[in-house]
Amino acid sequence: MGDIVELTTKELTKAKLQASFLLFIRTFYKLQTGRDFVISDPFGRESHYITIARELKAVAMGELMLDGNPCYKLLITVPPRYGKSTMVVYFIAWCMCRWPDANFIYTSYAKSLSKMQTQQIREIINNRFFREIFDLRVSSDSSAKDDFIVESLVDGIVAGGSCFAAGCGGPITGRGAGLQGVDVKHFGGLIVIDDGHKPEDVSSDTLRQSVIDWYYGTLQSRRNSPTTPIVCIAQRLHEDDLPNHLIQTGEWKVVSLPALDAAGNALDPAKHSKEQLLHMQETMPYVYASQYNQDPQPSGGGIFKPEWFNLLDIEPHILSTFVTADTAETDKSYNDATSFSFFGVYKCMLGTMDLGIYGLHWIDCVEIRVEPKDLENEFLNFYADCMRHRIKPSVAVIEKKSTGVTLSSSLRKVPGLRVIALDRNASSGSKIQRFLEAQPFVASNRISLPSYGKHTAMCIEHCRKITANNTHRHDDIADTLQSAIQVTLIEGSLMPEIDDKSDEVMRNLMGDFNRATHLRRAAL
């Protein structure tokens, strides 16, 4: 096992594992999973595993410092899926092998997630080698995966440490972390916040603030001593998330681990190379800035940049068409307007080369403000215009809300028109989350508009104003775009059946046109 501890002399083994957290995690990770715990080896910077291990150990040893003074609050921000939860799980197990009377509270955005992590801690402690080396086990009276006590296997010695799982926003009544009345040098446990925000909820002001309020109103009071540490390890998700509030207090030691450092070195090239991260930065700027760069850009910045939209002088070879609709809740002028959009699906080409991906051509769009009773007539007028296209639409996608439900019901009697009621619920995320999911498709130039279209400037300007903190006034047009991207490029439920023969003919025609265009431009 290389430098993993060979289980020979019990006391020597125990001393080595208690002295080194990294040695402990490499040893027991191998025993638990059968796989090696691979420490990354990035170029030009320290492995984030080494950084995290050093800071966590400093917390337990009472050596964490901030501006030359002892500090009991540690914030580590790191990209998602970079092993932060694994590090914390094994860290708590390591602490228990050294201080078996320590009390821990493990929190995450969902109780089920916290429970899964504390179950792993429980399984490490109940590992046969752990029991033999440290003479500890989970108490036989503790059957719960999310709440257990550690007991000693040596007669006459009581351990008494505990681990309790909670979801952010949930109750922690009667439970505490740390120990009362012990010397500051005796580590008594800590509180862990492992990703306090659910990514799908963070764009909601109400849900985001509820986590922050819960931290200040509930979690802080669960410390049994003023010196009981709190460790928050998370990915940044929003410029006004919990980590931002913790940073602003000036009481936390902050360790920020961006996926790319200032010199352009990747944090873990085995997970994301420099080239992959730069591509992500270009195509998913908001997600990259927050979750991977640990520095969320101001949410007032536009989600959709004008230069991402592809303006075409000639319409691409449309394979199928459909209509999307976003209806206003009322006819009051300060509410969202009603918008109808007409889209065509086409194959993205580079000359005559098929790129193997699809794009959406935004053929037409209208934005109106009418009373609910006039919605059906307005839609039918727009639909009649769409039917003049050579590829006629046979599907209408309408968001399932009050006026949209009424419109969907009335349109089902239209011959040849299939109505899809697009359901928006908690599982589909917030509106801003859906816009962010659509962002990569726009950023990669897969949404085109006719350069001559009367709606083109309106649509691009509208999308330019869409922000991640809802500072924009209207989002009806952007909603129709997001719906179109969802049912085609994301879900694929409205992707067309391809006629290979006609598709080949059109590829040749488009290739001839593109070559002629290049020749004309070169002659100017």
Sequence and secondary structure as in RCSB ss.txt:
>XXXX:A:sequence
MGDIVELTTKELTKAKLQASFLLFIRTFYKLQTGRDFVISDPFGRESHYITIARELKAVAMGELMLDGNPCYKLL
ITVPPRYGKSTMVVYFIAWCMCRWPDANFIYTSYAKSLSKMQTQQIREIINNRFFREIFDLRVSSDSSAKDDFIV
ESLVDGIVAGGSCFAAGCGGPITGRGAGLQGVDVKHFGGLIVIDDGHKPEDVSSDTLRQSVIDWYYGTLQSRRNS
PTTPIVCIAQRLHEDDLPNHLIQTGEWKVVSLPALDAAGNALDPAKHSKEQLLHMQETMPYVYASQYNQDPQPSG
GGIFKPEWFNLLDIEPHILSTFVTADTAETDKSYNDATSFSFFGVYKCMLGTMDLGIYGLHWIDCVEIRVEPKDL
ENEFLNFYADCMRHRIKPSVAVIEKKSTGVTLSSSLRKVPGLRVIALDRNASSGSKIQRFLEAQPFVASNRISLP
SYGKHTAMCIEHCRKITANNTHRHDDIADTLQSAIQVTLIEGSLMPEIDDKSDEVMRNLMGDFNRATHLRRAAL
>XXXX:A:secstr
 TTS  S SHHHHHHHHHH HHHHHHHHHHHHHSS       TTS  HHHHHHHHHHHHHTT  EETTEE  EEE
EE  TTSSHHHHHHHHHHHHHHH TT EEEEEESSHHHHHHHHHHHHHHHTSHHHHHHH EEE TT   TTEEEE
EESSTT     EEEEEETTS  TT  BS SS  TTS    EEEE  S TTTTT HHHHHHHHHHHHHTGGGGBSS
TT  EEEEE    TTSHHHHHHHHT SEEEE  SB TT  BS TTTS HHHHHHHHHHSHHHIIIIITS    TT
SBSS GGGSEEESS   EEEEEEEEE  SSS TTS  EEEEEEEEEEEEETTEEEEEEEEEEEEEEEE   GGGH
HHHHHHHHHHHTTSSS   EEEEE SHHHHHHHHHHTTSTT EEEEE   GGG  HHHHHHHHHHHHHTT EEEE
TT TTHHHHHHHHHT BTTS SS  HHHHHHHHHHIIIIIS TT     HHHHHHHHHHHHHHHHHHHHHHHH 
